[in-house]
């Protein structure tokens, strides 16, 4: 018994006429009759009572109708699901991000992806850049959002956001009456900065920006989180230079001002494992089940494991491509933003425009 025979059977059962069923199936009458006879032989039953004038279903034929329809329906469901998985339209995606990403592009990006691919499950966690790299390499994460630099031969990435810096001032600060502030005006101010161990490039860009105005910042406090930095500014412990997207986080006792000069750009990277270390949609969705069952490569033949791994990488790559394709256009929402590829193996020569 095979699927083709079941389709032939349902056509004859619906028409109760071999000739009309053959026309419907666009095949000759003799092959159709032979296939039905073969199905009856395989099942060892008679499915149709045949006379010169009419064809009718036997009790066995009546019983097979529901089963055949269910089998063909399940096959169609399986076909659709496998095709959706191959297109990256189903599965699980584990995403991590640095806190500032949630104040820039990421919320709108997630919303757009969920609308386009509602059957993909998303999980999120805030994590430092180093924790994200570890999560990617251990297959606990599929995508990360970090500030550069990232220097790891098994991690690839792409620049997805670039924005200027602003200064966060305590409410009532003597500079708050100005709409734009020259960086040199902060020379005598105490500074609150992100810890360098967590965001070395951002930290160093702030210091370099100050040094361009012939002073080094007086760093009185460092912090790990954006919320903490703003809390310390509100407490009037100092000022802070932050990515422009921080302005979306309104904090009582804090005001934001733009700089009169062009500032260094703050970049956000989307990162993932290199293809050779990627995990598939199927692997990602079964991550917890596999951990519970204790499955490992040793439980599979080496050849079978390699074949499955290749299929899994293909599915995961497609899912990641779909996530990238869903990124929103911020040309009117937050200045003119373009997205340029920056893969750590081959840097793009084309500059990425900055946000206004």
N, C-alpha and C positions, 0 to 999 in steps of 0.2 A: 504494500500500500504506500502511495506517495501523494504529495500535495496536488500534483496535476490530476491524478485520478479522483481525488476528493472534489476538485473544482468541476470536473466533468460530471461526477455524480450529482452535484447540486444543480447543475444546469438541466440535466435530464429530469431530476425530481421536480424542478420548478416548471418545466414545460410539459412534462409527462408525454413527451413525443421526441423520439430520437432524431428525426429529421430536423425539427425546429431547433433542437438543442445543438445539432451540428452546425446549422447556419449561425446560430448565436455565438458559437465558439470559433467560427470561421475555420472549420475543418471538415474533412470528408466523413460520411456516415460510417463507413466500415471501420476506420481506426477508432472512432468513438465507441462503437459497439464492442470492439475487441478490448478496449481499456476497461469498460464496465464489467465485462466478463472476467477480466484478470483481477479486478478489485473483488468481485464476488468470490473468485477462487481463493484469493489471499485471505479473505475473511471467513471463508467456508460457509457462506450464507447466500440466499437469493435475495437480491435487493428490489428487483422489479418483476412483476407478473406481466408477461408479454403475450398478447394475442394479435391477430391480424388487424383488429379494429382499435385496440386501446392498449395503453401502458399504465400500470398502477403500481404504487409502492406496496411492498410487503411490510409486515410488522418490523422486520429487521431494518428495512429501508427507512421507515418512519423514525426508528430509534437513531439511525446514523445521521439524520439531517442535523439535529442539534449539536451532536458531537463534531461533525465536520465543520459546521459554521464556527464553532468555538475554536477549533484547531486553526482554521484559516485566519480567524480574527487575531489569535495570539501571534501567529506568524507575522501578520501585518503590523501589529504593535511592536514586535521585536525588530522588524525591519525599520520602522520609523525611529525607534529609540536608538538603534545602532547608527543610523544616519545622522540623527541629531547629535550623538556623542562625537561622531567623526567631524561634524561641523562646529564643534565646540559650543553647542546650545544646551547641553545638560552637564551635570556633574557638580563638583564642589571646588571652590576657590578660597584658599586661606590667605588673607591679606593683612600685612602689618604696615605701620606708618609712624613717622615721627609726628609729634603733636602739631607742629606748624602746618602740616599737610592738610589737616582738618579745617584750617582757616583759609585755605586757598582753593585749589581746584578739586580736591577729592570728593567732597559731598555731592556736588553737581555731577561729577563723573560716575559715582556709584549709582545715583538716581537714574542717569541715562542708561547705564548698563542693565540695571534691573528692569527697566521698561522694555529694553530690546531683547533681553534674554531672561525672562521670568523663571525659567526652570533651572537656572544655575543657582545653587546655594552659595551664599557668601558668608564668611566669618571674618571678624576683624579684631585686631589687638594693637594697642599702642606699644611701641618698643623702640629702643635705641638702635642706631645703625648696626652696631656689633651684634646685638641680639637678633636682628633681622638676618644678618649673614649666617649666623649659626642656625637659625630656624630654616633658612632656605637649604643649607647644606645637609641638614638632618631630615629634610622632606616634611617638616612640620608646617612650613610656609610655602606658598606658591609664588607670591608677588610681594615686594616690599617697596616702600617709598621713603627715601632717605635724602639727606644733603650730602654732596660730595665732600671729600674724595672717597672713592671705593677702590681699593687696590687688592683684588683677589682674582686669581687666574681661573676660578670656577664660577665667577659671578659676571653676568652681563647686565647692561642697563641702557636706559635711554632718558635723555633730558626731556621732561614733560612740562616744566613750568619755570619761568624766570621772572623775577620781580625786583624792584628797587628796595632800598631800606628807608625807614622812617625813624624818628626819635620819639620815644615815650617819655613824657615829662610828668612830674607830680602836678596835680591841679594847683593853680595859683603860682606856678613857677614864673620867674621873671621873664623867661623867654616865651611863655605861652601866649602872650599877646601878639606875637609875630606869626604870620601865615607860613613863612618859610624861614628856615634857620641855617645859617652858615655853620659848617662843621667846626670852624675855628672858635665859634662862640661857646663851644662845650669844653674848651681847654681846661678850665678850672673846675669842672663839675666832677663829682664822684660817679663812677660807672658801675652798673650791674650787668654782667655778661653771662652768656651760656657757658657752662663748663667746657673747656677745650677738649677734654677727653671724649666728650659726647658729640661735638660738632666742631672739629678742628678748623675746617675751611671757613665756616661762618665766623668763628672767633677770630681767626687771623685776618679775615677781610675787614672786620670792624677795626681791629688794631691798625691795619695798614691804612684804612680810610682816615683815621685820626692822624697818623704819622704824615700823611700827605699835607696836612695843615700844620705841620711842624710841632706836634705834641704827641705824647704817648698817653693813652687813657689812664686815669687814676682808678684802677679796678678795686673797689672796696668789698665786692661780694660777687660770687658766682652762684649759679643755680642750674638745676637739671631741667626744669619744666618752664614753659612759657608763662603759665599761670603764676608760678612762684616769682618769676622775674617781675611781672606786673604788680603782684602784691607788694613786693619790696619797693617798687617805684611809688605806689600809692602810699606806702609808709614813709615816703620822702627820704629814703636812704640814698637815692641817686637817680640818674637817668639811664635809659637803656636804648640801644640801637637794635632794631628788630626788622624782620621782613615786613613789607608793606601789608601783607595779608593779616598781620596781627591787629590791624585797625578794626577788623570785624569783631574782635573780642573786646567789647565795651566793658571797662572796669571803672567803678566809682573811684574817683581820686586820681585818674590818669587821663591825660590828653595826648594826642598824637600830632606831630608836625612833620611836614615834608622838609627835605633839605634843598637848599638853594643850588648846590652843586649836583652834578651827576654822581650817583652812588655806585659802588660795586654791586653787581647783580647777585641775588640769592637764587640758587638753582635747586630744583627738586628733581631727583632721579627716580624712575621706576626701575627696579632691579629684579632679576630672576636667576635661577641656575642656568649654566650653560646647557645646551641641548643634550650633551652626553650624560648630564646628571639630572635631567628633568624627570619628573614624575607625572604620570598621566592623570586625566580626569577620573578614570576608573580607579587608579591607585589612590588618588586624593580622596575620592568619595568613600573608599573602603579602608582608609587609614586606621580608624579606630577599631574596625572589625579585625583587621590583620594583627593589630597589636594584641587584642584579646585572645585571638586564636594562636598567636605565636608563630605565624607564618614567616618563612624566611626563604632566601634563595636556595638554601640547602634542601628544601622540601620539593624543589622542582628540578627537572633535568636541566643541565646547562644550556642546551640548545633551545628547549622550550622557554626557559626564562629569558634568553636573549631575544627570542621572537616576540614575546609578550612585552618586554621592556621597550622594544622599538615601536610597537603599536601604541603603548602608553605615552611615550614621548610625543608622538604625532598628535594625539588627542589633546595633550596639555598645551602644546605649542599653539594649536588652533584656538583653544580657549583663551590663552593669553593674547593672541592676535585680536580676538573679538573684544577683549577688554580694552585694548589699546584703541580699537576703532570707535569705541563708544565715548571717548573723551570729548568734553564739550568745547564749543567755540566761545572764547571769552573776548571776542573782538569788540563787543559793546559793553559787556558786563564789567570788565576789569582791564581796560586798555587793549592794545593790540598784541595778542599772544600768538606765537608760532611754535610748533613743536618740531625740534630737530633731533635727529638720531645721534646719540653719543654712546657708542659701544666701546667698552674698555679696550678691546683689541684693535679697533680702528676708529679713531676719532674723526668726526665730520669736520671738514674745513669750513663749512658754511656757518656763519655766526647765527645764533638764535636771537631774534628780536626781543627786547626787554619790554616789560609792562610799563605803562605810563605812570 
